[in-house]
Amino acid sequence: MSTEALAYWLREPGVGEILPTTVADPGPGEVLVRTLRSGASRGTETLVFSGRVPPSQHAVMRAPFQDGDFPGPVKYGYLNVGVVERGPAHLRGRTVFCLYPHQTSYVVPVEAVTVVPDDVPPSRAVLAGTVETAVNALWDAAPLLGDRITVVGAGMVGCCVARLLRRFPQVEVCLVDVDPARADVAKALDVDFALPDDAAGSRDLVVHASATAAGLQRSLELLAAESTVLDLSWYGDTEVTLSLGGAFHSGRLGLRASQVGVVAAARRGRRTTRDRLALALDLLRDTAFDALITGESRFAELPEVMPRLADASLPALCHTFTYPER
């Protein structure tokens, strides 16, 4: 037996379409998942949509269940929440998160799904992949009690990092963005907000997530001496130029990258990627994360919505897609 499904494909940069696909029966150790909700970020996914993955990064940037290759045709995505319809008894009927593209149903190994806590709605659970990135970043950054920390870039990743930092005792957190409307999101996350020119300096740690050269430059300017910028941005094919003739050398400033592809070195020997994702879903019990779900469309509307997300004519942090019931 097999199941008929529909999947969203990027036919070529800037042009998406929904195509039929056949999903085979799950075998031993596999599950059939019917999608309830998927999400699209305005970060990596819109860079993929715009064809801005450098050839040197085609292999590195593959999603776990990607079909096709960059720049297209390619089936790409990684924020999917569904219900297990067939598989082991302990999973049947359970809501799960999977790093799967936008598709109405799919079959994956049991190890590829993580059970969503009962008190985390599917609309919020789509953020699990982004919260997982934030968890990894904080394992890399190792913030300390009482730190003064700034997060530059109030997109999905920056906002998730800011909210997790808010849980640290006596840590002062400021979210910085060029869009003054992000002050409302910062308020919902219970952190301070500032425009770049108004942000306080002498910070113990700056986390950069704006994916712009200007944001990275400002991040370095906000550091206290001998402190570090942790850069979470992926710039695609954009070249980044920095001015390092100021305090970079005299202040012994640091700049390092964090990326979710592997568990941070500080925890790599004691945590798996499954542990990290399960932690992210547990952290999503926090209702404050609902502030990051800024829009909703039907799955059938994906080809029309993605261009608007890519050119920012549809303002969004995380835009979600609902799927038809059988």
N, C-alpha and C positions, 0 to 999 in steps of 0.2 A: 504494500500500500504506500501511497504518498499523499502529501497535502499540497494543495495549491496556495500560493501566497503572493503578495505584492511587495516589491522592494524599490527603494529610491536609489537611482543611479545618477552620477554625474557623467553625462554623455561626453562633454567636453567642457573646458573652463567656461563658467558662466551659464551653462545650460544643463538643467537637471530634468529627469523624467522618471515616472513610475512604470515599472515593467513587471510582468508576471514571472514567477519562478516556481520551481517544484522543490518541495522539502521532503526528503526521504523519511521513512519511518525511523524513530530512534532505536538504536541498537542497545546492547548491554552497556551500562555505564553512561548512557546519554539521556537527555531530556528534550521533549518538545515543548517550546515556550510560545505562548500567544502574547504578543506585545500589547501592553496597556497604554504605555506612554514612552516617548523618546524625547530627547532634548538636543538642541543645537546651540553651541556657543558662538560668540562673535570673535573668537580667537582662532585656534587651529583650524576649525572646520570651515570658516569663511576663507582662510588662506588656501585651503585645498580647493574650495569652490572656485576661487579666482585663478587657479593654476599657478600658485606662487610657491610650490614646493621645489627647492633647487634640486637638479638631477643628482647631486652628490648625497642628498638626504632621502631619496626615494625609498631605499631599503629601511633606513632608520625610522622613518615616519609612518610605516605601515601600521594600520590598526590591527588588533588581534584577529578579527574575522573579516578583514577587507577582502573583496574580490576585485580583480582588475588591477591596473597600475596607474600611477600618476603620469601625465595629468588627466587621463581619462581614456576610455570609459573606466569608471571606478565606483565601487560601492563602499562608501566610507561613513563611519560614525562610531560612537563609543559610549553613548548614554542611553541605555535601553532598560526599561522595567516591564516585566511581563508576569504572567501566571503560568506555572508548570501544568500542562494538560496531560502529558504522558511521561513516565519515568519511574524511578524508585518510589515506593509508597510514602516514604518520609518527606518527599518533595512535592507530590501531586497536590495541586490546589494551593501551593504556597506562592506568594509574591516574591520575585527574585530580581536582582540587578545583574546585568551582563554587559560587557564591553562589546556590544553588537551594533551594527548599523541600523538604519531605519528600515524595518521590514515587518510585515504583519505577523509572521510566525517563523520559527527557525529551530533547528536542532543543533545542540552543542554538547560537549562532554559535561558530565555532572560537575566537574571541578571548575567549569567556567562560570557557574552561577553562584551568587551569594544571596542567602535568604534576607529579605528586608524585614526589619522588626515590625511587629503588628501595629505599632503606634506611629509608623512613618508612612505617610500617604505616598502613592506612586508619583504624584507631581513633584514632591520634594526629593524622593529617592533618586530621581534622575541626576541629582547633583553629586551622587556618590563618587563618580570619577573625578570630579573637580575637588571635592573635599579630600579625596585620597591624595591628590597632588599637593594640597595644602598641608596635610599630615606629613608627607615626605619632606616638604620644605622646612617645616619646623623641626624635624629630626636633623636636617642638615644645619639649620641655623642655631639650634640649641639656645633659645632665649633664656635669660636669667631673671631671677626674682628682682622686681623693681626696675627693670629696663625701661628706657624711653625708646619706643619703636615707631617707625613710620612705614606705612605701606603705600607705595606710589603706584597708582593705577587701580581704579575702582571698578574693574571688570569682574567676571566670575571668580577667577583665581584670587585676585587681590582681596575681594570681599570675603571669600572663604578664609583666607589667611588671617584677615583682621578679626573675624569673629572668633576663630580658634585662639588667637592671641589674647582676646578679651577674657578668656578663662584662666589666664595665668595670674597669680596673686600680685597685686600692686604694680602691674605692668601698665604703662601709659601707652595707648595706641592711637595713632592718628592716621586716617585714610586721606590720601591726597589725590586729587583728580582735576583735570582742566574743566570738567563739566560741573557747574555749581549745583545742578539738579541731583548729583550723587550725594549731596548732603543729606537728603531724605533717607537714602539707603544706609548711610553711615549712622544716622540716628536710630534706624530700626535695628542695626547691629550693635548699638550701644557703644560706639567708638566716636572719637572726635573726627572733625573734617576740616580740611583746609585746601584752598587753591594753591597751586605750586609756589607762587610768589609770597604767599602768606604763611607757608609752613615753617615751623620752628626747626632750628638747627641743633647741632651738638647731640645727635641721636646715637644711641648705643648700637642700633641695628637698623638698617633700612632694607626692606624687601621690595624689589622692583618688579612690577607686573604690567606695565603700560605698553610694552612692545614698541616703544619709540626711543629714538636717540635722545630726544629732549628729556624724556622721563628718566632715562638712565643717567644723564648728565646731572639732572637735579638731585637724583638720589645720592650721588657722590658728594654733592655740595652740602647735603644735609647731615653728613656723618660727623661724629666726634672723632678726634684723633685716634688712630690705631683701631678703628672700627671697620665693619665690613658691609658692603652691599651684596645681598643674595639676589641674583637675577633669575626670575622664573620665566621671563619672556622668551618666546620663540619668534624670530624676526623673519622667517621665511627667506625670500630672496632679497630682502632689504639690507643694504650695507649700513653699518652703524659707525659713526665718527664721534670720537670723544675728545674733549680738550683736557689734557692731563698735565698742563703746565702750572696749575695752581697748587692746591693743597694735597694732591694725590701722593706725591713723593714726600713732601715735608711732613704731612700728617700720617704717613705710613698707612694709607688707606688700603682696604682690601676689596676685591671684586671677584665673586665666584658664582658659578652656575649651579642650579638645582633642576633636576628633571626627573619625571615620575617613572621613566622606563625601567629603572632598577630601584630596589629598596636603598634608602640612604645608607652610606657606609657605617654610620653610627649605630644602625640597627640591623644591618644585613645578616649578621651571624645569628640573630635571635628572632627575627620576624620574617615572614614570607609575604609575598604580594597578596595572598588570600587573607592573612592576618591584617594587613594594612587596609584592605577594602572593607573587611568586616568592622574594623574600628571606625572607618569613615561612615558607614551606615548607622552604627550606634550613635555617633556624634550628631547625625541628622535627626535624632529625637528632638533637637533644639528647634523650636518653631520660628526662631529668628531667621532661619535660612529661607523661609517663605518669601522674604523680601527680594530674593534673587530671581524668583520666577516672575518674569515681567511680561509674559505674553503667552497665548495659547492659540493654536490653529489645528485644523483637522489634518490627518496624515495626507489626504488627497491634495491638500494645498501646498505641500512641500515644494514642488517646482516653482510656484509663484512666490513663496515666502523667502527662500534662500537668497535670491538676488537682492531683496530688500534688506536682509540682514547683512549681506556683504557690503552694500553701499551705504549702510547706516540710515537709510530712509525709514526703516522700521527700528526705532530705538529698542534696545533689549540688553539684558544681562544674559539670562538663560530663557530662550523661547522653547516652549514644549509643544509636542504634537500628540493629539489624542487619536486612538485607533478604534475602528468599528468593532462592535461585539459580533460574535458569530450569530 
